[in-house]
Structures are given as C-alpha cells and as structure tokens.
Amino acid sequence: MTRWNLQRRPVQRTPKSTFKIQAAPPLILSLSFLGVIIFGTLLLLLPGMTTQPISISESLFTATSAVTVTGLVVVDTGSIFTTMGLTIIAILIQIGGLGLMTFAVVTLIALGGKISFLQQSAIKEAFNQTDLSTLVSTAKSVLLFAFIVESIGFVTLASFWLQSKPVGEALFHAFFYTISAFNNAGFALSADSLSTYVGSPVINITITALFIVGGLGFSVWIDLIKKRAWQTLTVYSKIMISGTVVINSIALLLVYFIEKDNPNTLANLDGASTFWAAWFQAVTPRTAGFNTLEISALENATTWLMLLLMFIGGGSMSTASGIKLVTFIVLIISAYSYLRRNPSPSLYGRSLSKETRAKALALSLISAAITWIAIFFLSITEKTNLLDTIFEAISALGTVGLSRGMTGSLSDAGEAIVILLMFVGRLGPLTIAYILASPMPVRIKYPSDTLTVG
C-alpha cells in the first residue's frame, strides 16, 4: 500500500514588491544635482539669509551657480548675503565640487548600508571610473584629500588676513575663499573679486594653488600619492600633469606679452605685480572664475585666449569642468596622427583606442553645438555685443564664472539660458547626451564606404 506524505509543506510566500527607481545612472546623477539646487534655492529665500529681499530667480541663479561651482552672479554676493547665507553658498559649493555621490557613498558606508548595483553605476558615472571595486575607497580618498588641502589653504589664508582684519572676519574670509578656490567656484566676497590683492604673493600663490590642485583631478593626486614616481604613473596622470604645465606656461607668456603695454591692465603695475597679474589671469580661465584684473579691460587677443582655455577646462574627476584637458589633447594627437597617416595615435607608449577618440570627438562636438545654440538664443534675448555674449556662454558651460559684465544685466530669458548652461556644463554634455540617447544594440551591419570629407 502506498504511503502518502501528508506532512504540511511550508507555504511559499511571495515577497511584497518594493518600489525601485528604474533610471539610468546619468539621470540619477542629474536629478541629484537638481534636487540640491532646488533645496539650496529654498534655503537662500529664508529670512536671515540676505540683507535685502531677493527674487526666486535670483536665488535659483545663485544656488545653481554654487552647486555647479561656476561663480557667475546676478547679485553682489558679499553685500547681499549675510554670514548665514554665505555659509549656505559655501556648503552648496562643497557639495557640488566634491560631488553628491562622494558624500552619498561615505554616508552610506558610515551608516552600515550596502551600495546596490544601480547606485554603483551612478557613482561610477559621477567619478568617471571603470572599476566598481575601488569606488568606496576612491570616495573616502577624495574626502580625505579635500580635507587636507582645504585645511592647508584655510590656515594660510587665515594667517594672512589676521594681519589686517578682525579675527571673525579673517577666519570667515579664509573659510569661504578656501572652499570657493579649491572647488573652482570663483565666488568672491567683493564685487571686484580679488583685484585688491593683484600684487600679493600670498593670495596669488594660495588661491591659484588651490584651484589648480582641485582642477587637476583627484585620480591624478591619488595616483601620485600611491606611486610617487613618474615612470609608474598612469598614462592619464602623465598627460594631465604635463599638459597642465605646458598649457599654463604658454598662457602665462601669451597674457604677459599681449597685456604688458595695456594701460588698463599690466602697464601701470610694478615688476612683481605684473608677473602675478599675468600668472593669475593665465591660469584662472580653466574654470576657476576669480580675477585680479578687470576682464572687460583685457585686449581682445587675451579674451579669445581665455575663451579657448575656458572651453578646454580641467581634469576628469575634478572640481573643474569644460571638455577636459585630456579630451583636448586626444583631439590634437588624433588630428596630428591622421595628417601623418598614422592609423594608431599614441601617447607615452600607449595607443589611443578608437572608443577614446570617438568619445573625445563626440564630447567636443556636443559641447560646441550647445555653445553655438546658447550664443544664438542669447543674441536674441540680450542686447549686448557678440564678444560679451560668446564669453558669457562659454564661461557658463565651462562653469568658469568669469564675465565681461553681462551677467548682472541678463533678462529673465537670459538668466534661464545661463542656468541651463551651468547645469549642463557641470554634469558634462556627454552625460546629458547619454540621458537623451540610450545606447541601442546594433543588429544590422552595412558595408563600409569612403566618403569625400573636406
């Protein structure tokens, strides 16, 4: 007789469905930045943040400029905002400069949480990293590195300003300018930026050191700290370091020789001040946003040089924006190799992959297209000369913060255009392109053909 198993089997319960956000990592990153901008806008509208009422659009513009570490302003930062308001701006700059994902990773780990695959992808997009296993250590290293550099900058600037300002004012100046400089924001507490200190070695060295260190890129500094030898550095680090030295040196020489006879800039300064002024204006356009000379007083040739530097920007995984220096160098090497009929361009003993070259070209073309569209619409909404309009658009997209005086007179439509430019510039045009055009698998391949180009 067959014996039936009559034991009661446990009931398999279907787990309750949980709500998950199904979105591409670039979209998550974009929404995160947008959320901080909106939150910052609301904070700056609270009582006690300003010395006089500001409009919602002015608050939105300021918050966007801070989170995107741009530095363009429609109201005088130092006189309109109170100490509390300026502190909020500094916090927004720090969040935008170091990246939301950096804070998110460290906070999550501190609370004992685990990072999901989707969160890892978003963080990888923010850090421009390919190895997911190093994301947590990278995030921690970024915060530690930023803390050390900013501490050195704060002590140096505080020691300088304590000689001429009351203790509270000196310490706050050091705090604000350290965060603004290291994060390449360009926010200043006076309407003329740092023009008062045009000949000060301490201010010129400290401020430029802060934004050059921040703009070089965290991955480069982590690589330097770990390996400490030029031969063992990654190709990317070698390109960034050598490229930064070369481009800053060339810019310094060009600014000096173009402006040395200009009575509105270098001609009326003494020998040491002339050097410091030329140096500062040469290195600041690559997304720093500070200035020690009146930008509108510069020669047209210097202005066009600044436009190129602003478009290039700094390094990947840094507080800077622009198309990035390595992107620019990849384009130059690729073009040169094509002219020499070299099918495999290389740098420091490594060939540049087709994907790298294609990405550099795509990023540059998208950036140029966005800039052209912005200039076109700004030419319609604003009644200013073309050079000022071009300068404003490239400064906003490169999150530089330099202006020839156009920002304060922008119309409502003009403010909206510049806000969009700052937002897109901080996230990166390629990230925006990824959001708008998700990659689709190609199932059909066509025979190749050679087209007449040029």
C-alpha positions as CSV (number, residue, x, y, z in Angstrom):
1,M,0.0,0.0,0.0
2,T,1.4,3.3,-1.0
3,R,2.1,5.6,1.9
4,W,1.3,9.2,1.1
5,N,3.4,12.0,2.6
6,L,0.8,14.1,4.4
7,Q,3.2,16.4,6.1
8,R,2.3,20.0,5.8
9,R,4.7,21.8,3.5
10,P,5.6,25.4,4.3
11,V,3.7,27.9,2.2
12,Q,5.9,29.9,-0.2
13,R,5.1,33.5,0.3
14,T,5.7,35.9,-2.5
15,P,7.7,38.8,-1.1
16,K,6.0,42.2,-1.2
17,S,7.1,44.2,-4.1
18,T,9.2,47.2,-3.3
19,F,9.3,50.4,-5.1
20,K,12.6,50.8,-7.1
21,I,13.6,53.7,-9.3
22,Q,14.5,52.3,-12.7
23,A,16.6,55.0,-14.2
24,A,19.9,55.3,-16.0
25,P,22.8,56.4,-13.8
26,P,23.3,59.7,-15.6
27,L,19.7,60.5,-14.9
28,I,20.0,59.7,-11.2
29,L,23.1,62.0,-11.1
30,S,21.3,64.8,-12.9
31,L,18.2,64.6,-10.6
32,S,20.5,64.5,-7.6
33,F,22.2,67.8,-8.6
34,L,18.8,69.3,-9.5
35,G,17.4,68.3,-6.1
36,V,20.3,70.1,-4.3
37,I,19.8,73.2,-6.5
38,I,16.1,73.4,-5.6
39,F,16.8,72.8,-1.9
40,G,19.6,75.5,-2.0
41,T,17.2,77.9,-3.7
42,L,14.6,77.5,-1.0
43,L,17.2,77.9,1.8
44,L,18.5,81.2,0.3
45,L,15.0,82.5,0.3
46,L,14.6,82.0,4.0
47,P,14.7,85.0,6.4
48,G,18.1,85.9,7.7
49,M,19.9,84.8,4.5
50,T,20.1,88.1,2.8
51,T,20.4,91.8,3.8
52,Q,17.6,92.6,1.4
53,P,14.9,90.6,-0.3
54,I,15.9,88.7,-3.5
55,S,13.7,87.2,-6.1
56,I,13.1,83.5,-6.7
57,S,15.0,83.7,-10.0
58,E,18.0,85.4,-8.3
59,S,18.0,82.7,-5.6
60,L,17.8,80.0,-8.2
61,F,20.6,81.5,-10.2
62,T,22.8,81.8,-7.2
63,A,22.1,78.2,-6.0
64,T,22.7,76.8,-9.5
65,S,26.0,78.8,-9.8
66,A,27.1,77.5,-6.4
67,V,26.2,73.8,-6.9
68,T,27.7,73.8,-10.4
69,V,30.8,75.6,-9.0
70,T,30.5,78.3,-11.6
71,G,30.7,81.6,-9.8
72,L,28.5,83.8,-12.1
73,V,26.3,86.0,-10.0
74,V,23.3,88.3,-10.7
75,V,23.6,90.0,-7.2
76,D,26.7,91.1,-5.3
77,T,27.5,88.0,-3.2
78,G,29.4,89.8,-0.4
79,S,26.9,92.6,0.2
80,I,23.5,90.9,-0.5
81,F,24.0,87.7,1.5
82,T,24.5,87.5,5.3
83,T,27.1,85.3,7.0
84,M,24.5,82.6,7.2
85,G,23.6,82.9,3.5
86,L,27.3,82.9,2.6
87,T,27.7,79.7,4.7
88,I,24.9,78.0,2.8
89,I,26.5,79.1,-0.5
90,A,29.8,77.6,0.7
91,I,28.2,74.3,1.6
92,L,26.5,74.2,-1.8
93,I,29.8,74.8,-3.5
94,Q,31.4,72.0,-1.4
95,I,28.7,69.5,-2.3
96,G,28.8,70.5,-6.0
97,G,32.6,70.5,-6.2
98,L,33.3,67.2,-4.4
99,G,30.2,65.6,-5.9
100,L,27.0,64.4,-4.4
101,M,28.0,60.8,-4.9
102,T,31.1,61.2,-2.8
103,F,29.1,62.2,0.2
104,A,26.4,59.6,-0.6
105,V,29.0,56.7,-0.6
106,V,30.7,57.8,2.6
107,T,27.5,58.5,4.4
108,L,26.0,55.1,3.4
109,I,29.1,53.2,4.5
110,A,29.2,55.1,7.8
111,L,25.6,54.1,8.4
112,G,26.4,50.5,7.6
113,G,24.5,50.3,4.4
114,K,25.3,48.5,1.2
115,I,25.6,50.0,-2.2
116,S,23.3,48.5,-4.8
117,F,24.4,47.8,-8.4
118,L,22.3,50.8,-9.6
119,Q,23.9,53.0,-7.1
120,Q,27.3,51.7,-8.0
121,S,26.6,52.6,-11.7
122,A,25.5,56.1,-10.8
123,I,28.6,56.6,-8.6
124,K,30.8,55.2,-11.4
125,E,29.3,57.7,-13.8
126,A,30.0,60.6,-11.3
127,F,33.6,59.5,-10.7
128,N,34.3,58.6,-14.4
129,Q,35.6,55.2,-13.1
130,T,35.5,51.8,-14.8
131,D,36.4,49.6,-11.8
132,L,33.4,49.3,-9.4
133,S,35.5,47.6,-6.7
134,T,37.5,50.8,-6.0
135,L,34.6,53.2,-5.7
136,V,34.3,53.2,-1.9
137,S,38.0,53.7,-1.3
138,T,38.1,56.3,-4.0
139,A,35.2,58.3,-2.4
140,K,36.9,58.1,1.0
141,S,40.2,59.2,-0.5
142,V,38.6,62.2,-2.2
143,L,37.1,63.5,1.0
144,L,40.3,63.0,2.9
145,F,42.4,64.7,0.2
146,A,39.9,67.6,0.1
147,F,40.0,68.0,3.9
148,I,43.8,68.1,4.0
149,V,44.2,70.5,1.1
150,E,41.5,72.8,2.3
151,S,42.9,72.8,5.8
152,I,46.3,73.9,4.5
153,G,44.6,76.6,2.4
154,F,42.5,77.8,5.3
155,V,45.4,78.1,7.7
156,T,47.5,80.0,5.1
157,L,44.7,82.5,4.2
158,A,43.7,82.9,7.8
159,S,47.3,83.8,8.8
160,F,47.4,86.4,6.0
161,W,44.0,88.1,6.7
162,L,44.5,88.1,10.5
163,Q,47.2,90.8,9.9
164,S,44.6,93.2,8.5
165,K,41.1,92.1,9.5
166,P,39.3,91.3,12.8
167,V,39.5,87.7,13.9
168,G,36.0,86.7,12.9
169,E,36.1,88.4,9.5
170,A,39.6,87.0,8.8
171,L,38.6,83.4,9.6
172,F,35.4,83.6,7.6
173,H,37.2,85.1,4.6
174,A,39.7,82.2,4.8
175,F,36.9,79.6,5.1
176,F,34.9,81.0,2.2
177,Y,37.7,81.6,-0.2
178,T,39.3,78.2,0.5
179,I,36.2,76.4,-0.4
180,S,35.4,78.6,-3.3
181,A,39.0,78.3,-4.7
182,F,39.6,74.5,-4.1
183,N,36.2,73.7,-5.8
184,N,36.9,76.1,-8.7
185,A,33.8,78.1,-7.9
186,G,35.1,81.6,-8.2
187,F,32.6,83.1,-5.7
188,A,34.2,86.2,-4.1
189,L,33.2,88.5,-1.2
190,S,33.9,91.7,-3.0
191,A,32.5,93.0,-6.3
192,D,36.0,93.2,-7.9
193,S,36.8,89.6,-7.0
194,L,40.5,89.6,-5.8
195,S,41.6,92.8,-7.6
196,T,42.7,94.3,-4.3
197,Y,45.4,91.6,-4.0
198,V,46.7,91.8,-7.5
199,G,50.3,92.1,-6.3
200,S,50.0,89.9,-3.2
201,P,52.2,86.8,-3.4
202,V,50.3,85.0,-0.6
203,I,46.9,85.4,-2.2
204,N,48.2,84.7,-5.7
205,I,50.1,81.6,-4.8
206,T,47.5,80.2,-2.3
207,I,44.4,80.8,-4.4
208,T,45.9,79.6,-7.7
209,A,47.4,76.5,-5.9
210,L,44.0,75.6,-4.5
211,F,42.2,75.8,-7.8
212,I,45.0,74.1,-9.8
213,V,45.1,71.3,-7.3
214,G,41.3,70.9,-7.4
215,G,41.2,71.2,-11.2
216,L,43.9,68.7,-11.8
217,G,41.7,65.8,-10.7
218,F,41.5,63.6,-7.6
219,S,42.5,60.5,-9.6
220,V,45.8,62.2,-10.5
221,W,46.6,63.1,-6.9
222,I,45.7,59.6,-5.7
223,D,47.9,58.1,-8.3
224,L,50.8,60.4,-7.3
225,I,50.4,59.7,-3.6
226,K,50.4,55.9,-4.2
227,K,53.2,55.6,-6.8
228,R,55.4,58.7,-6.2
229,A,57.4,58.1,-9.4
230,W,56.8,59.4,-12.9
231,Q,57.6,56.1,-14.6
232,T,54.9,54.2,-12.7
233,L,52.1,56.8,-13.1
234,T,49.2,56.0,-15.3
235,V,49.2,57.5,-18.8
236,Y,46.2,59.7,-17.9
237,S,48.1,61.2,-14.9
238,K,51.2,61.8,-17.1
239,I,49.0,63.6,-19.7
240,M,47.2,65.7,-17.1
241,I,50.4,66.8,-15.3
242,S,52.5,67.5,-18.4
243,G,49.5,69.1,-20.2
244,T,48.7,71.4,-17.3
245,V,52.3,72.6,-17.1
246,V,52.5,73.3,-20.8
247,I,49.2,75.0,-21.2
248,N,49.7,77.2,-18.1
249,S,53.2,78.2,-19.2
250,I,52.0,79.1,-22.7
251,A,49.1,81.0,-21.3
252,L,51.3,82.9,-19.0
253,L,53.7,84.0,-21.7
254,L,50.8,85.0,-24.1
255,V,49.0,87.0,-21.4
256,Y,52.1,88.8,-20.4
257,F,53.2,89.8,-23.9
258,I,49.7,90.8,-25.1
259,E,48.9,92.9,-22.0
260,K,52.2,94.4,-21.0
261,D,51.5,97.6,-22.9
262,N,47.8,97.8,-21.9
263,P,47.4,100.8,-19.6
264,N,44.2,99.3,-18.2
265,T,45.8,96.0,-17.1
266,L,49.6,95.4,-16.8
267,A,51.2,98.6,-17.9
268,N,50.6,100.5,-14.7
269,L,51.8,97.7,-12.4
270,D,55.3,97.3,-11.0
271,G,57.5,94.3,-11.9
272,A,56.4,91.8,-9.3
273,S,52.7,92.7,-9.6
274,T,52.9,92.5,-13.4
275,F,54.1,88.9,-13.1
276,W,51.4,87.9,-10.5
277,A,48.7,89.6,-12.6
278,A,49.7,87.8,-15.8
279,W,50.0,84.5,-13.9
280,F,46.6,84.8,-12.3
281,Q,44.8,85.7,-15.5
282,A,46.6,82.9,-17.3
283,V,45.5,80.1,-15.0
284,T,42.1,81.3,-13.8
285,P,40.1,80.7,-17.1
286,R,40.3,76.9,-16.8
287,T,37.2,77.0,-14.6
288,A,38.5,79.0,-11.6
289,G,36.4,82.1,-12.0
290,F,38.5,84.6,-9.9
291,N,40.2,87.6,-11.4
292,T,42.7,90.2,-10.2
293,L,42.3,92.4,-13.4
294,E,39.1,93.8,-14.9
295,I,38.1,91.2,-17.5
296,S,36.4,93.7,-19.8
297,A,39.6,95.8,-19.9
298,L,41.7,92.9,-21.4
299,E,42.8,93.1,-25.0
300,N,40.7,91.2,-27.5
301,A,43.5,88.7,-28.1
302,T,43.6,87.8,-24.4
303,T,39.9,87.4,-24.3
304,W,40.0,85.0,-27.2
305,L,42.8,83.1,-25.4
306,M,40.6,82.9,-22.3
307,L,37.7,81.6,-24.4
308,L,39.9,78.7,-25.6
309,L,41.1,78.0,-22.0
310,M,37.5,78.1,-20.6
311,F,36.3,75.7,-23.3
312,I,39.2,73.2,-22.5
313,G,38.7,73.2,-18.7
314,G,40.4,71.0,-16.2
315,G,40.7,67.2,-15.5
316,S,38.2,64.4,-15.2
317,M,37.0,63.6,-11.6
318,S,38.0,67.1,-10.5
319,T,36.2,70.2,-9.4
320,A,36.7,71.7,-12.9
321,S,34.5,71.4,-16.0
322,G,34.9,72.1,-19.7
323,I,35.6,69.4,-22.3
324,K,38.6,68.4,-20.1
325,L,42.3,68.8,-20.9
326,V,42.8,65.2,-21.8
327,T,39.9,65.4,-24.3
328,F,41.6,68.3,-26.0
329,I,45.0,66.6,-26.1
330,V,43.4,63.4,-27.5
331,L,41.9,65.5,-30.3
332,I,45.2,67.2,-31.1
333,I,47.1,63.9,-31.2
334,S,44.4,62.2,-33.3
335,A,44.4,65.0,-35.8
336,Y,48.2,65.1,-36.0
337,S,48.4,61.3,-36.4
338,Y,45.8,61.4,-39.2
339,L,47.9,64.1,-41.0
340,R,50.9,61.8,-40.6
341,R,48.9,58.9,-41.9
342,N,49.4,57.1,-38.6
343,P,46.4,54.8,-38.0
344,S,47.3,54.2,-34.3
345,P,48.0,57.5,-32.4
346,S,49.8,57.0,-29.1
347,L,50.9,58.9,-26.0
348,Y,53.6,57.8,-23.5
349,G,53.9,54.4,-25.2
350,R,50.2,53.6,-25.2
351,S,47.9,53.6,-28.3
352,L,44.7,55.6,-28.0
353,S,41.7,53.3,-28.5
354,K,39.0,54.1,-31.1
355,E,36.5,54.4,-28.3
356,T,38.6,57.1,-26.5
357,R,39.0,59.1,-29.8
358,A,35.3,58.7,-30.6
359,K,34.3,59.8,-27.1
360,A,36.6,62.9,-27.3
361,L,35.2,63.9,-30.6
362,A,31.6,63.4,-29.5
363,L,32.1,65.4,-26.3
364,S,33.7,68.2,-28.2
365,L,31.1,68.3,-30.9
366,I,28.2,68.2,-28.4
367,S,29.9,71.0,-26.3
368,A,30.4,73.1,-29.4
369,A,26.8,72.6,-30.5
370,I,25.4,73.5,-27.1
371,T,27.6,76.6,-27.0
372,W,26.5,77.7,-30.5
373,I,22.8,77.2,-29.7
374,A,23.2,79.2,-26.4
375,I,25.0,82.0,-28.2
376,F,22.3,82.1,-30.8
377,F,19.5,82.4,-28.2
378,L,21.4,84.8,-26.0
379,S,21.9,87.0,-29.1
380,I,18.2,87.2,-29.4
381,T,17.3,87.8,-25.7
382,E,20.2,90.1,-24.8
383,K,21.2,93.4,-26.5
384,T,25.0,93.2,-26.0
385,N,27.9,92.9,-28.3
386,L,28.8,89.5,-29.7
387,L,32.1,89.0,-27.9
388,D,30.4,89.5,-24.5
389,T,27.7,87.0,-25.5
390,I,30.2,84.4,-26.6
391,F,32.3,84.9,-23.4
392,E,29.2,84.6,-21.2
393,A,28.0,81.4,-22.9
394,I,31.4,79.6,-22.8
395,S,32.1,80.7,-19.2
396,A,28.7,79.3,-18.1
397,L,29.1,76.0,-20.0
398,G,32.7,75.6,-18.7
399,T,31.4,76.6,-15.2
400,V,34.2,79.2,-15.1
401,G,32.4,82.2,-13.6
402,L,34.3,84.9,-15.4
403,S,32.2,87.6,-17.1
404,R,32.7,90.8,-19.1
405,G,29.9,92.4,-17.1
406,M,26.9,90.8,-18.9
407,T,25.7,88.6,-16.1
408,G,24.2,91.3,-13.9
409,S,22.1,92.7,-16.8
410,L,20.7,89.5,-18.1
411,S,17.0,89.3,-18.9
412,D,14.8,86.6,-17.4
413,A,15.1,84.6,-20.5
414,G,18.9,85.1,-20.5
415,E,19.1,84.0,-16.9
416,A,17.2,80.8,-17.7
417,I,19.6,80.1,-20.6
418,V,22.7,80.6,-18.4
419,I,21.2,78.5,-15.7
420,L,20.8,75.6,-18.1
421,L,24.3,76.1,-19.4
422,M,25.8,75.9,-15.9
423,F,23.8,72.8,-15.2
424,V,24.7,71.0,-18.4
425,G,28.3,72.1,-18.0
426,R,28.7,70.7,-14.5
427,L,27.1,67.3,-15.4
428,G,29.0,67.2,-18.7
429,P,27.4,67.4,-22.2
430,L,28.2,63.7,-22.8
431,T,26.2,62.7,-19.6
432,I,23.2,64.7,-21.0
433,A,23.6,63.0,-24.3
434,Y,23.5,59.6,-22.6
435,I,20.3,60.6,-20.9
436,L,18.7,61.7,-24.2
437,A,20.0,58.8,-26.3
438,S,20.3,55.5,-24.5
439,P,22.6,53.0,-26.3
440,M,20.7,50.6,-28.6
441,P,22.1,47.3,-29.8
442,V,23.0,47.2,-33.5
443,R,21.7,44.1,-35.2
444,I,22.4,45.1,-38.8
445,K,25.8,46.0,-40.2
446,Y,26.2,47.7,-43.6
447,P,29.2,47.5,-45.9
448,S,31.6,50.4,-45.3
449,D,32.1,53.2,-47.8
450,T,34.6,56.0,-48.2
451,L,33.0,59.5,-48.3
452,T,34.6,62.7,-49.6
453,V,35.3,64.8,-46.5
454,G,36.8,68.3,-46.6
